[in-house]
Amino acid sequence: TILISKVINKLIYDLLCGEAWENGIYHLSTKGLSDWFLITKFILDISIKNNVNVRVKLKSLKAINSKDYPMNAKRPKNSLLNNNKLESKIDFQLPNWQDDLHQIILKIIKSNDNK
């Protein structure tokens, strides 16, 4: 995505300029809280507003708790990533997930229109 490219460009620029980043793990995620239900609803909403023929109706979506979905792996109560370490190194704001995903959805719609 554009976000990942911007972060990698900043890292390479800093390395070329002799500014080393501290070793360790840098989390990279967009801002804001979400879940698969909200993401799906957002994608469908943008698609419908852009006249994409979707087979699923927004009204038919139903949010469920992960505890109600049978899985072999246990799900964490909170899987938010802390971006503070990364944000201290970059010179731009990380976008919220809706803004970032909206751009991606529009690019996909546009690329499918050109086929």
Residue pairs with C-beta under 8 A, 6 or more apart in sequence:
1 100
1 104
2 100
2 103
3 28
3 30
3 94
3 95
3 100
4 28
6 90
6 92
7 28
7 86
7 90
10 89
10 90
10 91
10 92
11 21
11 89
14 20
14 21
14 89
15 21
21 89
22 85
24 85
25 85
26 85
26 86
26 89
27 81
27 82
27 83
27 85
27 86
28 81
28 83
28 86
28 94
29 80
29 81
29 83
29 94
30 94
30 95
30 96
30 97
30 99
30 100
30 101
31 83
31 94
31 95
31 96
31 97
32 96
32 97
32 98
33 80
34 97
35 63
37 61
37 62
37 63
37 64
39 97
39 101
40 61
41 58
41 61
42 98
42 101
42 102
43 101
43 105
44 54
44 56
44 58
44 61
45 58
46 102
46 105
46 106
47 54
47 105
47 109
48 54
48 58
50 106
50 109
52 109
66 75
67 75
83 94
86 94
87 94
